[in-house]
Amino acid sequence: MTLWKTLGVAVKALRRNPTRALLTALGIVIGIAAVIAMMEIGNGSASAIKSSIEGMGANSILVMSGAPRHPGGVRQSAGSAISLTADDCTAIMLECASAAAVAPIVRSSGSQAVAGNLNWVPNLIIGTSPSYLLIRNWKVAEGRCFTEREVDARARVCLVGQKVVQELFGGNSPVDSEIRIKNVTFRIIGTLQVKGANMMGMDEDDVIVMPWSTAQLRITGFKSGSASNTSSTPSSSPSDLYPATGVAFYPEQASNLEKDTLLTPKFERIDQIQLMAASPEKVGSLVREVTSVLRERHRLKEGQEDDFRIMNSAAFMQTLSGTSKLMTNLLLVVALISLAVGGVGIMNIMLVSVTERTREIGLRMAVGARSRDILKQFLVESILLCLVGGLFGILLGRGAAVMVNLQLGWPIEPSPGGMLTAVAVSACVGILFGFYPAWKASKLDPIEALRYE
């Protein structure tokens, strides 16, 4: 018999008892559906993690002020000492060959923004340079970004996130409008694209971004070498910025000018430095280069602890991706177990079918059918049953993944390769669990089979 004739005989045999065939294939349907749903949900979560970290900067590195150990042995938390300066950014950009972009960061929170008769307290006010948007992979939705010239001029301009636009301007375009922060008027020159919440749950759209020099001058005040000395308002006298003893950087002012004149210190402290490596492969070398440059600039001796911390997003991404992959694999193992259970059910039903059709097998062998023809017939029936169950399982798994996405909001990602694999697995299950019943049928003695009642 040809393969097509054998296939036709298998279809007729399965149609004799459709209810039993449906229930037999149900185990395969559930197993394949579980595999497809788990793969799509797992791939979606992995892609969401990757997109979230890429939103922070695919190859970004964050340098934070460190936690020095004082002579008394007390170790402070990260950021308790402000050890980074704007000159460190310049040195890193000039001396680190693996750096593609560098941005200083000055952070502030709790300041109220006022526009007209509305007010809002954004989660964060960030003072930085134009490179910050490049490193964070953040686009300007409307208007423009501030320039390096505006950073040098300490211009009172800013960009606002979509949450601020919604709260202060009712969703209307705020470009060229003005807002007040700490009684200082800023002109909005652009809005940022929607970012959503980060992995920590913080709304990144609730932000105001301005030149870091402006933020220091108008919002945070100039920071000295310790966080405890940070002033909430800009200093207006050299004596507030430097001790009474030592070299005076500025001459004494007349009393009538001191109140209205704002002097800036020689060394401007910043909170963080964000960098972007030229490629993912250069992240490790950039970390080493930055460490070397900062230790030299901060005059740290050999064996002395760093007064800064470096956070590598690539390592963070690798850890989260590995965790997501592990959970996906565990779910797939559970799904494969259900698939194996379905295969055992098929083997059981095929053995029952061989027993029920013993006389038919004997008759076919009596009129000239060979053992391999009987083997092929029952094997094709088993494979056909598994393939039909696999196709329905793919549809059910895809539908389940879509329902999870719609009802729970979990990210999903279709996997065409996974669907093809599911079809192949279905065929393999049919061969694996259908071979023994088919082999048993092919070994029946024709005379004994004809005598079977």
N, C-alpha and C positions, 0 to 999 in steps of 0.2 A: 504493500500500500504506500502511496505517496504521502508526503507530509500534509498536503491539503485535504486528502481523503481522511487521514487520521484525525485532523483537526475537526472536520465535519462530524465524524463519529463521536469525538469528545464533546462537542457542543450538544449533540442529541442526547448523550448520556447524562449531561448535567441538567438538561431541560426536563428530564423525566421527573426529577424531584427538586424543583426550584427553591422550595423553602429550605430544604437541607443544604443546598448549595449556598444559599444566601447566609444562613447561620454559620456555615463553615468558613466562608470568606470574611465574616464579621471580625474575627480575630486579626486577620491581616489588615482589614480596613482600619481598625482602631490602632494597631501598631504603626502602620505607615503614617496615619494622621498625626499620631503623637510625635513621630520623628520629624515630620515636616513642620509642625507647629513649634516644636522646641528649637529647630534650626533657625526658623525665621525670627523668633523672639530673641534667641541668643545672638544672632548676627545683628539684629537691630540694636540690642543693648551695647554690643561692642562698638558699633558705628556711632552710637550716641556718646559713648565715653570718648571716643577718638575726636568727634566733632567738638565736644566740650573743651577738651584740652587744646585742640587746635585753635579754638576761640581765644584761649589765654595766650596763644603763641605756640605754633607747632614746634619750633626749636628754641623756645625762650628759656632764659635763665634769670632767676631773680636773686639779686644780692641784697641782703638785709644787714642792718647794723647788728653786730654780734653781742655776745654776752661775756664780757671780760671777767676774770677772776681777780678780785681785789686782794691786797696784801693780807687782809684778815681772813681770807678763805671763803668769803661770801660770793656766790656765783649768781649773777642776775639773769633774768630771762632775756630772750632775744628781743632786740629793739630797745632795751633799757639804756643802752649807751648809743649815742648818735655819733658814729665814727666815720660816716661817708660824707664826701664833699663833692661839689660840682666839678672840681678839678679831677677827681677820680674818674668821672665819666669821660672827660677829654683824654686822660692818659690811657684808659682802656681802649678807646676807639683808635688811638694812634699806635699803641704798642701790641694790641692783640690782633693777630692776623686772621683768626677764625671768627672775629666779630663782624656781623653784617650791619647791625644797628644797635645803638645804645641810647637809653632814655633815662634821665634822672626823674625821680618821683618824690613829690611832697604831698602828704595825705592830711586831710582834715575831715572831721565829721561833727555833726551837731550844730552846724551853722545854718541859720534860717535864710532862705532865699525869698525875696518879695518881688512880685510883679503886679503893679496896680494895687488893687485891694485884696489880692490873694497872696498867701504865703505857703511855703512848703519847706520841710527840712529834708534834704536829700541824704541818702545813705552815706555818700562819700563825695568829697570835693578833691579832685586830683589835679595837682600842678605838675606838669611834665613838658616834654618837647614834642615837636611834630612826629618824631620817630616812634612815639608810643603807639600811635594808631597802626603803624606798619607792623610793629612787633606783635601787637594783640590781634592782628588781622581784622581790624575794625574799620568799617567804611563810613564816610560822611554821607548821610541820607540827603541833606539839603544844605546849601551854602558852601562853606569852605573851612579848611583847618587853619589855625594860626601859623605864622611863619617864624623862622629863626630870628628874623629882624624884630618881630613883635616880642619874642622872648627876651632879646637883648634890651629892648626899650621898656620892658615891664608894662606892656600894653594891657589895658583893662578890657580884654575880650575873652570870650569863653564859648565852649560847645556844650550843649545840653543833651541828655539822654531822653528817650521817648517817654519815660515815666514823668520826668519833670515837665515835658511839653504838655502832657495830659493834665497834670495837676495845676499848673500855673497859667496855661494858655488854652485849656479846653480842647486840645488836639489841633488847634490852628497853628499855622506857621509862625514861629517866634523869631525868625531871622530878621536882624536889624532892630529887634526890640531890646529893651533894657530891663535888667533885674538888679536888685540891690542885695548885697551880702555884707553884713557887718557895716552897714551904712556907706558902703562903697558901691558905686554904680558900674556895672559891667554891660558891655554890648554883646549880644548873642550874634555870632557870625556863622553858626551852623548847627545842625542837629546830627546826632549819631544814629546809625542803623540799629534796629532792635537786636539785642543780645539775649534777652531772657535771663533766667536764673542760672548761676554757675553751679558747680558740683556741691558747694557748701550751702546752697539754697538762697544765696543773696541775690537780689534783683540788680543786675548790672546796668539796667536802663535807668535806674534811679541815681544818676551821677551828673556832676558838672566837671568839665575838663577845661583847664586854663593854662597859660604859660607858668612854668614852675617858679620863675622869678617873681611874677605877679602874685602868686599864691603866698610866697614867703613874705613879700612886702605888705600885702593887704589882708591876708587871711590868717596864716599860721604864726607869723612873726619869725624872726631869725633865730635859729636854734644853735645853742652852744654845744660843747662836747658832752653833755649829759642830758638825758631826757628830763631829769628833775629841774633843769634850768630853762626848759622850754617856756617861752612866753606866749600867751594867747594873743597878745597884740604886739605890733611892731615897736621896737625900742626907739626912743627919741633922743637918747643921749649916749655918747661913747662910754660913760661910766656904767651904764646898764649892761653893756655888751662885754666889757673887759674889766679885769680887776684894777684896783687903784695903782698897784705897783707894776713896773715893767714898762715896755715901750708904748708910747701913745701913738696910735695910728692916725688920729685926727686932732687938729688943734682945737682948743677951747673956743666955744662960740659965745657970742654976746647973748645976754639973758633975753633980749627981746627977739632973738632969732631961734633960740633953742626949742621953743614950743612948737614952731611951725616948720622946722626943718627936720627931715628924716634922713639919717645917715645909714649906710649899709656897711656891714662888717667886711673885712678882707676875705675871710674864709666862710663861705656859705655852706651850711650843713644841710644835708638832704636825708630823707627817710630810707629810700631804696634806690637801687639801680636795676633797670630791666634791660636785658640784652637778648639779641637774636643771633644764633649761630648761622654761618653761611650755608650749612647743610646739616641734616641729622647726624651724619657721620662725624662732624666736627664739634659736636656738643661736648664730648669728653675733653678734647684738647682745649676748647674755650674755657672750661672750668679750671683747668690747670694754669692757663695763661692768666686768667683773671686773678686767681689766687696768688700767683707769683708777683703780678703788678701791684696788687693791693698790699701785700706783705712788705714789699719794698717801699712803697709810698708811706705806709704807716709805721715804718721803722721797727718792725717786729723782728726780734732776734730768733735765731735757730732754737727750736724747742719751745718757743713761746706760743701760746694759743692765739688763733685768729681772732680779731675783734670784729669779724663779719661772718655772715652765714650765706651759703650759696644753696639755692633750691633749684633742682634740675627737673623740669617738667617732663623730659623724656623718660627719666627713670620712673616718675609717677605714672606716666601713661603706660609704660611697660608693666608695672605692677597691677594697675587696674585692668588692663587688657588680659593679663594672665589670669586674674581672678575671674573675669567674665568668661574666659575660655574654659576654665576649670568647671564652673557651674554649668556651662552649656554641655560639656562632655558628660557630666554626671546625669543631667537630664536625658541626654541621648542614650546613656546606658539603661536608664529606666525604660525608655521607649523601646529599646532593642529587646529588653526582657519581655515586654508585652508582645513584640513581634515573634519572639521564639515561642511564646505560649500559643499564638495563633498558628504557627507552623506545626506544633504538636497536634492541635485540633485537626488540621488538614490531614496529617498522617493517620490519625484515628479514623476519620471519615473515609479515607481512601482504603484502609484495611477493611472496613465494613462493606464498602462498595465491592471490593474483590470477593469477599465472602458471598455477597448477594448475587454476584454475576459469575459464579463459578461455572454453572452450566453453559452460560454464553461463551466463556473462555474456552471450555472444552469443545464446544461446537465449532468455534472459529479455528481451533487447532486441528480439529478432525477434518476440516475442509481445506487445510493447507497453510494456515497461519503459522509462522515461525515464532520462536520464543522472543526474538528481538521485536517482532511486530506487536506482540502483547505488551512487552516492556515499554515500547514507544507509545502505545495507546494510553496506558494509564499514566505515564510520565507527562504526556501532553495535557491530559485532563488536570493533573495537579498543577502544572505550570500555568495553564489557562485560568484556573481558579484563583491562583495567587496574583496573576497580572491584573485580572478584573478587580480583585480586592485592592491591589496597589493603586490603580487609577482612581477608584472611589476614595481611597485613603488620602490621595494627594488633594482631591477636591475638598474633602472634609477638613484636612489639616490646614489648607489655605484659608478656608472659611473660618476656622477656629482662630487662626492668627489675626485675621481682619477683625473679628468680633472683639478679641482682646484689645486690639489697638483702638477700636471705637469706644468700647465701654470703659476700659481702664486707662487708656492713654499711653500704654507701653509702646515703645518704638519697635517696629518690625522691619525686616528687610528680606524681600523675596530671594530665594536661592534656586535658580534654574538647575544648577549643578546638583543640588540636593534632591530635586525632583527626579532627575535622571538616575541618580544613585538609588532612590527609593524604588524605581521601576526595576533596576538591576537587582536590588536586594529581594524584591518580590519574586523574580524569576529564580534567583538562587535558593530562596526558601522553598519554592515549588519543587526544584530539583532535589534539594537536600532531604526534605521530608516526604517527597513523593516517590523517591527511588526505591525504598524498601518495599512498600506495597506493590509497586510495579514489578520489582524483581520477584517478589513472592508469587504474583500472578503468572509471570512468565515461566516459573518452574513447576507449575501444576501439571500433573499427569493427565493427558486428554481423556483416557478411559475413566479414571477416578472422578474427573471433573464432570463427565457426562452422567455418571451415576449419582452425583451429589443432589440431594433433595433440599 
